[in-house]
């Protein structure tokens, strides 16, 4: 019994060491991508110009007419831009920080979903090497913040009590089930012929 307990403790230590290495690798990949100083795309340049040239009081009026962004993200970006000045690193600081936080939060989400430690490790590896998520680290858009907030919402699902919520009427559930099928069908399927034929 004592030997089995020691063995479980040893396996837990190994698991957390592996998870720590994977998280550090994810942080390294995102930091390396952030420090590469990739040039802005045309959309990012337009957004950066608006952040730099527009005064604080006219900022949301300008943003609302030209580009749609979440207000909290816009406020944080405007504050950081005003404090540190305009640069590639300044504009991409919030996406970079939220990408690092999303790696850590995703580990806790996997821990809540899966009991298998192998599944947690594989899921975390897939998350840190996911190319679009790494690209969002240096994209001056709120995409990485959206990913982080979605992970936090999924994590908070564990703590929400649904006992007080009344179920929707049956016809709504039936309709909603069919809508979900349409959403699944609408996903873009990769077709090699689109690129080469």
C-alpha positions as CSV (number, residue, x, y, z in Angstrom):
1,X,0.0,0.0,0.0
2,X,2.8,2.4,0.9
3,X,4.7,1.5,-2.2
4,X,1.7,2.2,-4.4
5,X,1.2,5.6,-2.8
6,X,4.8,6.5,-3.4
7,X,4.5,5.3,-7.0
8,X,1.4,7.6,-7.5
9,X,3.2,10.5,-6.0
10,X,6.2,9.9,-8.3
11,X,3.9,9.7,-11.3
12,X,2.1,12.9,-10.3
13,X,5.5,14.7,-10.0
14,X,6.5,13.4,-13.5
15,X,3.1,14.5,-14.9
16,X,3.5,18.1,-13.5
17,X,7.1,18.3,-14.7
18,X,6.0,17.3,-18.2
19,X,3.1,19.8,-18.1
20,X,5.5,22.5,-16.9
21,X,7.9,21.8,-19.7
22,X,5.0,21.9,-22.3
23,X,3.7,25.2,-20.8
24,X,7.2,26.7,-20.9
25,X,7.6,25.5,-24.5
26,X,4.3,27.2,-25.4
27,X,5.4,30.4,-23.7
28,X,8.8,30.2,-25.6
29,X,7.0,29.7,-29.0
30,X,4.8,32.7,-28.3
31,X,7.6,34.9,-27.1
32,X,9.8,34.0,-30.0
33,X,7.0,34.8,-32.4
34,X,6.3,38.1,-30.6
35,X,9.9,39.1,-30.7
36,X,10.3,38.3,-34.4
37,X,8.6,41.7,-35.0
38,X,6.5,40.6,-38.0
39,X,5.2,43.6,-40.1
40,X,1.6,44.6,-39.9
41,X,-1.0,43.5,-42.4
42,X,-3.1,46.2,-44.0
43,X,-5.9,45.7,-41.5
44,X,-3.5,45.9,-38.6
45,X,-1.9,49.0,-40.0
46,X,-5.3,50.7,-40.4
47,X,-6.2,49.8,-36.8
48,X,-2.8,51.0,-35.5
49,X,-3.2,54.3,-37.3
50,X,-6.6,54.8,-35.7
51,X,-5.2,54.0,-32.3
52,X,-2.3,56.4,-32.8
53,X,-3.9,59.4,-34.4
54,X,-7.4,59.4,-32.8
55,X,-7.8,61.4,-29.5
56,X,-9.3,59.5,-26.6
57,X,-12.6,61.3,-26.7
58,X,-13.2,60.6,-30.4
59,X,-11.7,57.1,-30.3
60,X,-14.9,55.0,-30.0
61,X,-16.8,57.1,-32.6
62,X,-13.9,56.5,-35.1
63,X,-13.6,52.8,-34.2
64,X,-17.3,52.2,-34.5
65,X,-17.5,53.7,-38.0
66,X,-14.4,52.1,-39.5
67,X,-13.5,48.9,-37.6
68,X,-15.5,46.8,-35.2
69,X,-13.6,45.8,-32.1
70,X,-14.6,44.9,-28.5
71,X,-14.8,48.0,-26.3
72,X,-12.7,46.6,-23.4
73,X,-10.0,45.5,-25.7
74,X,-10.0,48.9,-27.4
75,X,-9.7,50.7,-24.1
76,X,-6.8,48.5,-22.9
77,X,-5.0,48.9,-26.2
78,X,-5.5,52.7,-26.2
79,X,-4.2,52.9,-22.7
80,X,-1.1,50.8,-23.5
81,X,-0.5,52.8,-26.7
82,X,-0.7,56.1,-24.8
83,X,1.6,54.9,-22.1
84,X,4.3,53.2,-24.2
85,X,3.9,54.9,-27.5
86,X,3.1,53.3,-30.9
87,X,5.2,50.3,-31.9
88,X,4.8,46.8,-33.1
89,X,5.5,45.5,-29.6
90,X,3.1,47.9,-27.9
91,X,0.2,47.1,-30.2
92,X,0.7,43.4,-29.9
93,X,1.3,43.3,-26.1
94,X,-2.3,42.4,-25.1
95,X,-2.5,39.6,-27.7
96,X,0.9,38.3,-26.5
97,X,-0.1,38.4,-22.8
98,X,-3.5,36.8,-23.3
99,X,-1.9,34.0,-25.5
100,X,0.4,33.1,-22.6
101,X,-2.5,33.2,-20.1
102,X,-4.6,31.1,-22.5
103,X,-1.9,28.3,-22.5
104,X,-2.1,28.2,-18.7
105,X,-5.9,28.4,-18.6
106,X,-6.2,25.7,-21.2
107,X,-4.3,23.3,-18.9
108,X,-6.8,23.9,-16.2
109,X,-9.6,23.4,-18.6
110,X,-8.2,20.1,-19.8
111,X,-7.7,19.1,-16.2
112,X,-11.4,19.7,-15.5
113,X,-12.5,17.8,-18.6
114,X,-10.2,14.8,-18.8
115,X,-9.2,12.3,-16.1
116,X,-6.5,10.8,-18.2
117,X,-3.1,12.5,-17.8
118,X,-2.1,11.3,-21.3
119,X,-5.1,13.1,-22.8
120,X,-4.2,16.3,-20.9
121,X,-0.7,16.2,-22.2
122,X,-1.7,15.5,-25.8
123,X,-4.4,18.3,-25.6
124,X,-1.9,20.8,-24.2
125,X,0.7,19.9,-26.9
126,X,-1.9,20.3,-29.6
127,X,-2.9,23.7,-28.2
128,X,0.6,25.1,-28.0
129,X,1.6,24.1,-31.5
130,X,-1.7,25.2,-33.1
131,X,-0.5,27.5,-35.8
132,X,-3.5,29.9,-35.9
133,X,-3.3,30.3,-32.1
134,X,0.4,31.1,-32.4
135,X,-0.3,33.5,-35.2
136,X,-2.9,35.3,-33.0
137,X,0.0,36.1,-30.6
138,X,1.3,38.7,-33.1
139,X,-2.0,39.7,-34.7
140,X,-3.1,43.2,-33.6
141,X,-6.7,42.0,-33.3
142,X,-8.7,40.8,-30.3
143,X,-8.7,37.1,-31.5
144,X,-6.3,35.8,-28.8
145,X,-8.3,37.7,-26.2
146,X,-11.4,36.0,-27.5
147,X,-9.8,32.6,-27.1
148,X,-8.7,33.4,-23.6
149,X,-12.1,34.7,-22.5
150,X,-13.8,31.6,-24.1
151,X,-11.5,29.3,-22.1
152,X,-12.3,31.3,-18.9
153,X,-16.0,31.0,-19.7
154,X,-15.7,27.2,-20.1
155,X,-13.7,27.0,-16.9
156,X,-16.4,29.0,-15.0
157,X,-19.1,26.5,-16.3
158,X,-18.0,24.2,-13.5
159,X,-19.1,26.8,-10.9
160,X,-22.4,27.8,-12.3
161,X,-25.6,26.4,-10.8
162,X,-28.2,25.5,-13.4
163,X,-30.8,24.4,-10.9
164,X,-32.5,27.9,-10.9
165,X,-32.7,28.1,-14.6
166,X,-35.9,26.8,-16.2
167,X,-35.6,24.7,-19.2
168,X,-36.6,26.1,-22.6
169,X,-39.9,25.0,-24.2
170,X,-39.7,21.7,-26.1
171,X,-40.2,23.3,-29.5
172,X,-37.2,25.6,-28.9
173,X,-35.0,22.6,-28.1
174,X,-36.1,20.8,-31.2
175,X,-35.5,23.9,-33.4
176,X,-32.1,24.5,-31.7
177,X,-31.1,20.8,-32.4
178,X,-31.6,21.4,-36.1
179,X,-29.8,24.7,-36.1
180,X,-26.7,22.8,-34.6
181,X,-26.8,20.4,-37.6
182,X,-26.7,23.4,-40.0
183,X,-23.7,24.8,-38.1
184,X,-21.8,21.6,-38.3
185,X,-22.6,21.3,-42.1
186,X,-21.4,24.8,-42.7
187,X,-17.8,24.2,-41.6
188,X,-15.4,24.6,-44.4
189,X,-14.0,21.3,-45.4
190,X,-10.4,21.3,-46.8
191,X,-10.5,20.3,-50.5
192,X,-7.0,20.0,-52.1
193,X,-8.7,20.5,-55.5
194,X,-9.5,24.1,-54.5
195,X,-5.9,25.0,-54.5
196,X,-4.5,22.9,-57.3
197,X,-7.2,22.2,-59.8
